[in-house]
Amino acid sequence: MVGLGRSRAVAFVAPALVLIGVFLVFPAFWTLYIGVTNYRLTGAAAKAPEVVGLDNYRGVLSDPAFYRSLWLTLIYVLVSAAVGQNVLGFGLAWALRGARRAIRRLIESLVLLAWVLPSSVVAFLWIAMLDRDAGTVNMLLGQSPGTAWLVQYPMTALVVFNIWRGTAFSMMLYSAALSSVPPSHLETARVVGSSTMQTLRDVVLPHIRRHALTNTLLITLWTFNDFTPFLLTAGGPDHRSEVAPVYIYNTAIVGGDMGYSGAVSLVVLLINLLLALVYLRAARAGRSS
Amino acid sequence: MSRKRPFDRDASSLGAAGGRAKSWKRPLDRDASSLGAAGGRVMSRRVNAFWGLVAWLVGIAFFLPVAWMVLTSFHSEADAGTNPPKFGASLTLDGYREFFGASTGASPWPPLINSATASIVSTLLVLLLAIPAAYALAIKPVRKWTDVLFFFLSTKMLPAVAGLLPVYLIAQKIGLLDNIWLMVILYTSMNLPIAVWMMHSFLAEVPVAILEAAAIDGARLPTIMRKVIVPVAAPGIAATALICFIFSWNEMLFARVLTGVVAGTAPVFLTSFVTSQGLFLAKVCAAATAISLPVLAAGFAAQDKLVQGLSLGAVK
């Protein structure tokens, strides 16, 4: 009675599917095509692009800049998201698990600010605060002229930045997850005198394993596709912080080489799909269990 | 949240009303907790207080850059630029007056209106499309339709930057570059997958029994949707809307490439504002603060449902 008939269900879902198909899936496939052409943003090749076969892919796969970009992306994702946000987020949730609700909410709000702000705002904030001459950080450190953080340590700055930016989500997710751990189990662990580490490993982790998995994969994907590093360092200096999305942007929009960039896009897309598959498998396993 | 039983009161604020968080707080557990040795309790209370303090410090450290921005926005340019910074300087609204073009006459309203148009219209469209889709997928779905649901999810995992080139070329071809309605359509489709998932997660909480009761009473589908589902799922719908609004307002990559003078959104405007006015710290901070206000409000309003929504139902 309540369920829709098949035809009505199709009618309900179809508009959304069509829009997604046209504006998300179709462009992705077009990227595949652009990758086999010599399309350029301007000039003759912009008017009449030619199919150049797998040249772009050969170029990409033999380009040290591409591998450097992948390597930087890996570091960025692993250190700032998979480890940084995860650990700090869990730590905060754990530290606040016994706090009063109002206090927990207040601290969550403070951390959430960074997560909610537009990337152009946070980028401006960090550039201003890390500025060599007038930056607040250097002033507080009493350095003048100070360290040009974004130039001298671009990747470190990006990693710290992304931990600051994204920890809120992990914190809130783990905070919800920890509430699914029965207090009596924690109490028992304390009565029998197990250390915090033992409690975490034997009591807490089994309960939040699925949450941890979801969280890690979500923040991994978000960080992987995050464009904000461009606003902070634009991939520089000398490509030292050119993570994958920035690399694609720089080759396509700044460098104008759409074909080449399309090929890179496809490789990045495949890596993402691989991550997504891992996630979907894990999510399904969690659902059926 | 109103369905919580008394014992659940100190459970998570993030919607512990869901499934398995419920079963554990039985009276027996409370007895168990009172058995804890008194000495151990004092000890652990101290440890807890210590970690609580650390959490406070981390929270404040996270907040500092934002506090700096807001504070500086209320300082005069002279105070904002000093070394060391004058945190206690007197406050003024000059930064905001300047941002709204008091002396230059350059108005920030067009980009703000662009952003509002793109975010609000796309959010409304997303709701219009996502609610029926999520309904069809959540309430007594045809079995195979989980695949459809996962298809929605998988499209969200396409890297946005990979779709940028084709969208740019299409927009160029049909003359929609630098047109805010292109952004409306793009933001709608970008947020749809996640909105369908979020709505699905919230609608799945509507008890089927209520729906069946309504159906037996002779209510037809539109009535059921309007009178039963929307009221029950209203907090979820609101949270979905707020999150979509935040994502569209903050979107930078597409806006940066696809818009220009006419359709530039507020975040894009801010980047060029920083470039041209970077020396006037108070003014730029005022601009950044003003542009952040809508999403800050939306973020706090959605805070309680944020994780449940974005974790795609994995966290209740």
Interface residues (C-beta under 8 A of the other chain):
Chain A: M1 V2 G3 L4 R6 R8 A9 V10 F12 V13 P15 A16 L17 L19 I20 V22 F23 L24 V25 F26 P27 A28 W30 T31 I34 L88 L92 W94 A95 L96 G98 A99 R101 I103 R104 R105 L106 I107 E108 S109 L110 V111 L112 L113 A114 W115 V116 L117 P118 S119 S120 V121 V122 A123 F124 L125 W126 I127 A128 M129 A134 T136 M139 L140 S144 W164 T167 A168 F169 M172 L173 S175 A176 A177 L178 S179 S180 P182 P183 S184 E187 T188 R190 V191 G193 R210 H211 T214 N215 L218 L221 F224 N225 F227 T228 L231 A244 P245 I248 Y249 A252 I253 M258 S261 G262 S265 L266 V268 L269 N272 L273 L275 A276 Y279 L280 A283 R284 G286
Chain B: D10 A11 S12 S13 L14 G15 A16 R20 A21 W24 K25 L28 D29 A32 S33 L35 G36 A37 G40 S44 N48 W51 G52 V54 A55 W56 V58 G59 I60 F62 F63 P65 V66 W68 M69 G81 N83 P84 P85 L129 A130 P132 A133 Y135 A136 L137 I139 K140 P141 V142 W145 V148 F150 F151 F152 L153 S154 T155 M157 L158 P159 A160 V161 A162 G163 L164 L165 P166 V167 L169 I170 I185 L186 T188 S189 M190 L192 P193 V196 V208 L211 E212 A215 I216 L221 I224 I246 W249 N250 M252 L253 V257 A266 P267 V268 L270 T271 V274 L281 V284 A288 I291 S292 V295 L296 A298 G299 F300 Q303 L306 V307 Q308 L310 S311 L312 A314 V315 K316
